[in-house]
Amino acid sequence: IPLGVGFIVPPWNFPLAICVGLTASAVVTGNTTLVKPASLTPIIAYKFVELAEEAGLPSGVINFIPGDSSVMGDFITGHPLTRFISFTGSKDVGLHINELAGKTAKGQKWIKRVNAEMGGKDGIVVDETANLDAAAESIVSSAFSFQGQKCSAGSRAIIVESIYDELVEKVVQLTKELSIGNGEEDYSVGPVIDEKAYNSILKYIEIGKSEATLLLGGNSGSDEGFYINPTILGDADSNSRIMQEEIFGPVLAIAKAKDWEEAIEMYNNTDYGLTGGFFSSDQARIDQAIERMYCGNLYVNRNCTGALVGIHPFGGFNLSGTDSKAGSYEYIKLFSQGKLYTQKV
């Protein structure tokens, strides 16, 4: 049976796909929803709600409530009639929602359910048996597609030392070939979302310059718009901020490991656990990576981004969220509760 009234909080970086996924999953299981899109992308969510109404969805099933999260977010999350919260966004906001939802408000008759996807510090591990050309292509596309503004972005590469120099050279060369400009004109790398993100990313790059070796980029890409050149920082320490903190921009940190086992340990050295990649031609090592790399979505010999709905259920461990596994049939169970009845005749 349905849960009740749900608070739907999608992110700005996938303003249609995630908004529709979160809302539709709640609605098809019989719930009503309050949909609060990200402040940066309300119009796309509004158009979705318009289409839902045009399709004949009854009034009041989806309630469009754009606004400032700092003003309305806590009120709705903490309200005694809110039954569940579905959130995709930053770690800090997700943890705040989880903490607030865990408090029982006066008049509340249930334990609120939180489905949260909160980001990642994802990485690709490459051993000396790997196809280096394929690994380089995947590292670059995972790091810089969408300007790195994805929770699944491969912002770390961890490379076995015997192939480190060769692979880093390939990664740098491929990154140099990326074109920068307006996304509507099909450039490879566009601007970041807004000035706040732009300034935050540039600050992280300055931190990275003090922690690692700047190999490429490290500056803004244009005097007009919030463009940042794809940036690569090499010889990064596993415990450095650029290897630990989610930057959410076109910044790749690369670290060196003595062997594939140490590389896996370095990969696991993070508070997150969303996506990961492992490049190798050794099946025994692949089997070990599948068992030991601690993430919700592991990709072998391919990009660590681009989960396909219905094929790659998406969700992570640790502070990446509640491992909701969006995009699977099991996902809709999160919006319902099981009721058993027995009748004696």
N, C-alpha and C positions, 0 to 999 in steps of 0.2 A: 504494500500500500504506500501511497505518497508520504513524504515527511511533513510537508507544510509549506511555509513561506520561506523562500531562499533569497539570499543576498548575493547577487552575481557581480563580481568585480574583475573584468578582463583588463589586459594590459594594452599599452599603446602600440607595441611593436607588431602585434598581429591583431589589428583592431576589428577585423571581420571574422577570421577563422576561429579564434579562441572565444570571442564574444558569442558567436553562433553555437559553437560546441558546448560551452558551459550552459547557455540558456536552453538550447534545444534538449539537452540531456535531462535537465530538470523538468521541462514542460512535458515531454513525452512520458515521463513517469508520474504525471498527475499533479505536479506542484505549481504554485504560482510564484512569480519572481519579481524582485526589484533589481533592475539592471542599471548599474552605475558605471558607465564607461570611463576610461582614463580621461583626465581633464584635457589632454592634448588631442584626443581623437573622438569627440562625441558625435560628429555628424555621421560617420560610417555606422555607428551603432544605431543612431536614429533611423537611418535608411533601412536597416535590418528590421527594426520594430515596425516601420511603415509597411514593409513587405509582409510581415507576419499578420498584421491587421488586414491587409488587402487579401491575403489568402484565407481569411475567415476565422482567425483565432479570436475567441471571445474576449471582450474588453475586460481588463483587469488581470489577465493571465500573465502578460508581460507588462511591467510598469517601468517606463523609461524615466530615470531620475538622474540626469546629469548634474554635476556640481563638484564642489571642492571636497575632496576626501577628508581633509582635516576638519571640516565643519560638520559633515554628515556621516562620515564613515564609522566613527566610534558609536554614534547614537544608534545607527541601524544594527551594527554588529552586537551591541550590548542590549538591544531591545528584547524584552521577554517573549515577544511573539515571533521573533526571528528563529527559525528552526535550523537552518544550515547556512554556511557561507562557502561559496566557491570563489577562490582567489588565484590569480596569476600575477606575479610581480616580484618585487625585491624581497630579499631575506628579512630585512628589518621590518618592513610593513607586514609581511606574513607572520613573523613571530609575534608582533603586536596584536594582530587579529586573533591568533591562536590563544594568546594569553587572555585577551578580553572575552573571547567566546567561552573560555574555561570557567569564568565566573558566573554563578547562578544569580540572575537578576530577580528581584522581587516579583512574584507572580509567575515565574518561569516553571514549566512542568516537565522539562526534558533536558537532556544533555545535548548541547548544540554540536552539530557535526561540522568539521572544517575540512574542506578539500583544498589543499594549498600546493601550488607549484612556485618555488621561490628562487629559482636561478641556479647557477652553477659556476664552477671553475674547471671546465672540462679540458681534457688533454688527450693527445695522441702519443702512444708509445711506439717506438720503432726499433727493432733489433737488426743485427747485422745480416740476417738472412732475407730481409725484406726486399721487395721491388722498390728501389729508392725513387724512381720517377713517379710511380703511383703514389708513394707516401708523400712526396713533395706536393703533388697536385692536391691531395686531400688535406694536407696541413694548411695550405694557402686558402682553399675554398672554405674550409671549416672556420678559419680565423677571420676572414675578411668579407665573406658574403653578408649582406645586410649591415655592412660596416661593423661587424662583430656585435650587433645589437640583438642578440638572441641568447636565451638562457642556455642553449646547447652549443654555443660558439666554442670552437676549439682554441681557447686562449693560451693553452700551454702545449708545448711539444717536448717530449722527453726522449732523448736519442742516445743510443749506446755509443760509447766514445770512439770505437773503431771506425764508425761511419759518420761521426758527428760533422766533421769539416765538409765532407763531400755532400751530405744531405742539406746542411745549412746553406751551402752555396747554391744548391738547386732551389731551395725555398726562397732565398733572397732574389734570385734571378726571375723566378715566376712572379714574385710580388712586384718587381719593377715593371712588369709588363701590364699590370692592371691599370685600366684607364679610370680617371677620376672626373666626375661631372654629374649633371642632373640625371636622376634615375629614369625620368620619363624619356630620356634620349638614349637609354640602354647602356649607360656607362657601367663599368664593373663596380665602382665604389662611389656612393653618393654622400650627401651630408649626413651628419648625426642629427638626432631629433630636434634639439633646441640648444639655446645658449648655455643653459645650466649643465647639460650633458657635455657640451663642447669644452667648457672650462674644467669640469671634473676630469675628463679624459686627458686633457693637456697637463693637468697637475700630476696625474698618475704617470704620464710619460716622463715628467721631470724626476719623479721618484725613481722610475726605472733607470734613468740615466745614471743615478747615483748608486744603484744596486747591481747593474749589469752593464753589458757592452752594447751601445747603440749600433746596430748593423744597418738599419734603413729607416727612413722617415724621421719621426720625432718632432714634426712641426705641422702647422696648419696647411691645408692644401689650396686655399684661395682667400683673397681679400674679401670676397663676397660669399656669404653663406657659411654654414658651420661645417666646413670640410676639414678633415684631418687626414694627412697622408698615412697610408698603412705603415705601421711601425713594428719593427722587429728588434727585440732585445735578446742578445745571446749570453751564454755563460751565466745564466741566472741561478741563484741559490734556491734550493727547494723551499726554504723557509722565508724567502723574501716576500715583500708585499705584492709584487707583481706576479708572483706564483701562487699567492694565497687569496687575494681579494678580487672580487668580480669587478672588472673595469667597465664592461658593457660598451666597448668601442673597438676600433680597428688596431688593437695592440696584441702582439704575439710575444710571449716569453718562451725562450728555449733553454732547456737545461741538459746537462750531460750526465749520463750514468755509466758506471763501470761495466755493467752487463744488464741483460734483460730483466733479471730478478730484482736488481736494485731499481731499475726503471719503474717496475710495477709498484715497488714500495714508495717511490717518489710520487707516482701518480696518486696513490691512496693517501698521501700526506696533505689532506685538505679537509675542511669542514663540510664540503659539498659532496655530492655523489649522483650527478644527473647523467651525463653521457661520457663516453670514453671511446677511444679507438686503439686497436692493437695491430701493428703491421709486422708480419712474420710469414715465412714459408715453412716453418717447423711446426707440424701439427701438435706435437707434444707440448710445445711452448704455448700454442694457441689454446689448448685445453686448459693449461694452467692459468692463462690470462682470463679465460671465461670464468674460472672458479675464483680467482683471487682479486681481480680488479673490481673494486666496490663501487658499482654505479647501477642505476636503474636500466640504462640502455647502453649496451656495449656493441660496437661495430668492429668487425674484423676485416682488415684490408679494404676499408672504405671510409668515407667521410664520417665524422661523428655528429653531423647535422642531417636534417632532412628526413625525419621519421614519417612514414606513410600511414595514414589513417586506416585502421583495420588490419594492418600488417605489423607495425611497430608500436604497440601500446606504449604510451609515453609517460614517464614519471620517475622521480629520483629518490635517493636515499639521503640520510643525514639531514643537513640543513637545506637540501634542495627541495624538501617538501614532504608530502604525505604519501608519495608513490601512488598517486591516483590511477595511473595507467590510462590516461585519456586516449581516446581513439580505439577502444576495445568494447566489445559487447558487455564485458563485466563492469565497465565504467558506470553504466546506468544504475547498477545496484547501489552505488553510493548515494543515490537520490531517492531511495526507497527503503522500507523496512519490512522484514518478513513476519507474516502472521500465520500461525497454525491454528486450525480448529479441528476438533474431533467430535463426531456425532455418533451416539449409540442408538441403534434402531432395533 
